[in-house]
Amino acid sequence: MTDPRPWWRSPLLWTFVLAVVLLLAISGWLLTDATATRADALRTGGVAAGSVIALYALWLNDRRRQVEEHRQETERERFELALLQDERDRERVSDERFAKAVELLGGEADQVRVGALHVLAGLARSRPEYTQTVLDVLCAYLRRPWHGVGVDPEPETVGEDGRQKRHERQVRLTAQRLVIDLLPATGAPGPSFDLDLTGAWLEAFAPAGRRFGKLALHSATLAGDADFSGCEFAGFASFSLLVCGVEDPAGRFLCRQAVFAEGASFAGARFGSVADFQGAAATGPVSFEGAEFTGDADLCGMSFEGPLDLRRARFGRHVDLRFEVTPRSVSLYNTVVDERYEVRLPEDWKFVPLADGRTRIDIGAQG
């Protein structure tokens, strides 16, 4: 590329002219001094001329440095623009994958729905910012009306409707497994995620050792064992009106060593089999108001920092209420137990016989 400036405006030319002028002027001036030799005059003039050339070299080097810095800045901006474009392209592709997967969830073939579920889970793993949205979609799928069975019927005993029901069951089990897999482990770094499974029908739901944000299992039905042991609930956990082990008497509700940071509600819940809360801890309020325990209930070793509500709770078989840390306050009203079975209470609680032959518990000196 040629320089657009005329030759007579070139910095190099004027630097050379200035150096020659200084050389001649200083040398000539020193030669007028009788004490100075010709060699001294030429040496001094040459030093002056060399200084001008050196200054030009420094100026030229600084210009080159500025040009290089400008070039690097331009390259950096270009690189950042390319990264931003790539990020936008990935977001666009992710949005398209998400929209397509959600659309395929409405497909008739169970293989298509299972594939869509795995696409959503893969999207959440590769793009963590999608995790909560993907969990919301999976939970919405599990909230769809459904009433399944805990065991597959024999293929020869079912018709087309039964086969479709078996296929849908496999899709739902896949959705449950993916929901659990996307939840972080207890104690792991990172955010907590909310689950809304209100009214859902879940089978063998076992997120043991996982961390939740808020959990809504209001009016949900749990078939088979439900294992929440070792779970950490960073937000409020609602199990109100939950049904577990009623239609499937073998289904246990396990919540050992769970931690409820903002409290939990089991109000109106029905437990048809074992309800095990050994060693669970709650910082906020916990309510079992109106809960019904048809099977054994083990609350031994629970720790409470807030109040406990046991009003109208009914314990039908063995029950252990010997808490590790006594609640700040306990609400008892028509809390009924069956003395035909083993009932273990805190030391200052007592039995109060009722007219209908049942027994309720109250706080007071042991009678």
N, C-alpha and C positions, 0 to 999 in steps of 0.2 A: 504494500500500500504506500503510495507516494505522499509526501508531506504537502498539503495544500498551500502552505505559506510560501511567499517568494524567497528566493535564495538569499537576498540581502537582509532578511529578518531571521536568519538561522542563528540560534544561541551559540552554536559551535564556531561559526564564522566570527562573530563579535568577541567571543572568548579568545580566539587566536589573535585577532587584531589588537585587543587590549593587552594581551601578553607581549606581543611584539613592541607595542608602544611603550609599555613599562620597561621592557628590556633596553630599548634604545634610550629612553628618557633618563632612567636611573644610571645606566652605564655612562651616558654622555655627561650627566651632571657630576658624577664622581670623577670623571677624567679631568674636570676643571680644577680639581683639588690636586695640588702638586705632590701631596704626601701619598696619594692613592696610586697604586699601580694599575696597569691595564687589566691584569688578571683579576685583581680585587673588584674592579668596576664591572667586568663581565660576570663574575660570580654573583655579585649582589643583584645585578639586573636579572640574571637567570633565576635567582631565588624568588624575586618578585614575580617574574613571569610564571614560574612553576606554581607559586601560590594561587595565582588566578586559575590556572588549569586544574589544580587540586580542588579548589572551591567549585569549579564547574563539575568535576567528577562527583563530588559529594552531592551537589544539587541533582545531578542526573541519577545517582543511586537512590536518592529520596523519591524522585519521580517514579522510578521503577518499583520501589517498595509500595507506593500509593497505588500504582496500577495493579500490582499483584494482590494487594489487600482488596481492592475493588473487585478484581476477578474472583477471588475466593468468596467474597460476600455474595456476588452474583450466583456463583455455583451453589452456595449454601441455600439461598432463596429458591433456586431452581429445584434443589433436592427436596426442600420442605414442601414446595408445591407438588412435586411428584408423589411424596408420601401422603399428602392431603388428598390428592386425586385417588391414590390407591385405597386409602381409608374409605373414601366415599364410594368407590367401586365395591369394596367389600361390604359396606353397609347396604348398598343397593342389592347385592347378591343375597345377603343375609335376609333382608326384608322380603325378597322374592321367595327364598326358600321357606321362610316362616309362613307367608301367605299361602303358598302352595301346599305345605304340610297341613295347615289348618283346614284348607279346602278338602284335602284327601281324608281327613278324619270323618267326613260325612259319607265316605264311600260305602258301598254295600259289602264288598269283599273284606273279610277279616284280615287277610294278608296286607291289603292296602292300608288299613287302619293301623296295623302293627308297624308297618314301614313308616307311616307318617309320625307315629309316636317316637320312633328311633331317630328320625330326622330332626324332630324338635329337641330331643335330648342332646343329640350331637351339636346342634346349634347352640344350646346353652353351655356346653362344655367349651366350644371354640370361641364363643362370644359371651363372657360372663355377664355382661350387662343385660342379656336376654333371659337370664335364669329365672328371675321372678315372674316375667311374662309367660315363659314356658310352663312354670309350675302352675300359674293361674289357669292356663289352657288345659293342662292335664287334670287339675282338680275339677274344672268345669265338665270335662268328659266323665269323670267319676261321679259327678253329681247328677248325671242323666238318670231318669227313672229306670230302675233295675231291681229285680229281686231274684237272686241266684240261689244256687245250692252249693253246699260245701264240698260235695263229692261228685265227680262225673258219673252220670248214669251210664249203664251199659249201652253201647251203640245200637245193639239189636232191639233194645226196648224203647227206643225213642224214634219219633218221626222227624219230619223236616224242621218243625218248630224246636224240637229238642236239640237237633244238631246246630241250628243257628244259635241257640242259647249257649251251647258248649263253646262254640267259636267266639261268641261275644265275651264269655267268661275269660278266655285266654287273652283277649285284647285288654280287658280290665285288669287282669293280673299283671300284664306287661306295664300298663300305665302305673299301677301301684309300685312296682319294682323301680321304675324310672323315677318316680317322685322321691322315693327313699334314696336312690343313688345320687340325686341332685342335691340332697340336703347335706350340709357340712357335718363332719363328726364333732362330737362334743369336745370342746377345748381347742378346736382348729381355728386359725385366724380367718378373718374375713367376715362378711355380713351374715346376718340371719335372715331367713326367708319365711314369709307368712304362707299358711295353707288355709284355704277355705273349703272344707269338706262337709259343709252343712247338708244334712239329709242324705249323705252318700251311703251306699251299701258296699262295705269293704270286706274282703275275705283274707284271713290270715295276715292282717296288716301288722308288720313287725319292724318299725323304724328304731329299734333299740340302739342306743348310743349315738343318736343324731341330735342336732341342735335346731330348734325351731325359733321363729320369731313369734308371731301370734298364731294360734291354732284354733280353728273353729270346727268342732265335731258335733255341733248342736244337732240333735235329732238324727244322728247317724246310727247305722246298724253295723255291728262288727260280728262277722261269722268266723268261727275258728278262734285260735289264740290271737290276742292282740297284745303285742309286746312293746311297751314304752320304757322298758327298764334302762336306766342310765341316761335317759334323754334330758336335755336342758331346754327349758322353755323361757326364752328371753322376754317374750311378751305374755299377755294373758292367755290362758288355755281354757277353752270352753268345751266341756264334755256334757253339758246339760242335756237332759232327755236322751242320752245315749242308751242304746240297747246292745248288750254284749252277753253272749252265752245263753240267750233266752230261747231262740229258735234252734240253736246248736248247743245243747247242754254241756258239751265238752269244751266249749270255748272259754278260755280263761282270760282275764284282764290283768296283765302284769305291768306294774309301774314301780318296780323296785329301784331305789336310789335315784329316782328322778328329781329334778330341781325345777321348782316353779318360781321364777324370779319376780313375777308380778301377780301371783296367785292363780287360782283355778276354780272352776265351777263344775261340780258333778250333780247339780240340782236336778232332781227328777230322773236321774239315770237308773237303769235296771241292769243288775248283774246276775245272770242266771247261774253262773258257775263261780269259780274262785276269783276273788278280787284282791290282789296282792299289792300293797303299797309299802312294803317293808323298807325302812330307811329313807323314804322320800322326804324332801325338805321344801318348805314354802316360805317365801319372804312376804308375800302379800296375803290377802284373805283367801280362805278355802271354804267352799260350801258343798255340803252333802245334803242340803235341805230336800226332803222328800225322796231321797235315794232309796232304792230297794235292793237288798242283798239277799238273794235266794240261796246262794251258796255260801261258802266260807268267806269271811272278810278279815284280812290281816292288815291292820294299820300300825303294827308294832314298830317302834323305833322311828316313827315320823317326827320331824322337827318343824315347829311353827314359830314364826316371828309375828304373825298377824292373827286375826281372829279365826275361829273355826265354827261353822254352822252345821249342827247335826239335827236340827228341828225336823220332826216327822220322818226321820230316817228309820228304816226297818231292817233289822238283821235277823235272817231266818235260821242261820245255822251257827257254826263256831265263829266267834268274833274276838279279836284281840285289839284293844284300844290303849295299850300301855305305850304312851308316847315317849320319845327320847327327850324332846323339849316341849313342855306343856304350852298350848296356845295362850296368847295374851288374854283372850276371852273365849268362852265356849257357850254356844247357844243350844240348849236342850229343851225340847218341847215335844211330848209324845214320841220320844225316841225309844223304839221298842226292840227288845231282844227276846230270844227264846231260851229260857233257862234249862230246857231239856238238853241243850248242847253246852259245850264249854264256852264260857264268857269271861274274858279277862279284862278288868277295868283298872284305871288308875286308883291309887290307894284311897283317895278322898271321894270316890264316887260310890253310889249305892243303888240297890235294886228297889223298885217300888211296884208291888203287885197291883194289877188292875182288876176291875170287877169282871171283865170278860175272860179272865184266866191268863191273859198275857202279862208281860213284865216290861216296865219302862225303866230307864236309868236316869239318875239325877245326880247332882253334885252335892256332897255332904258327907258326914261321917259314916263309915261302913256300919251297916246294921247287922 
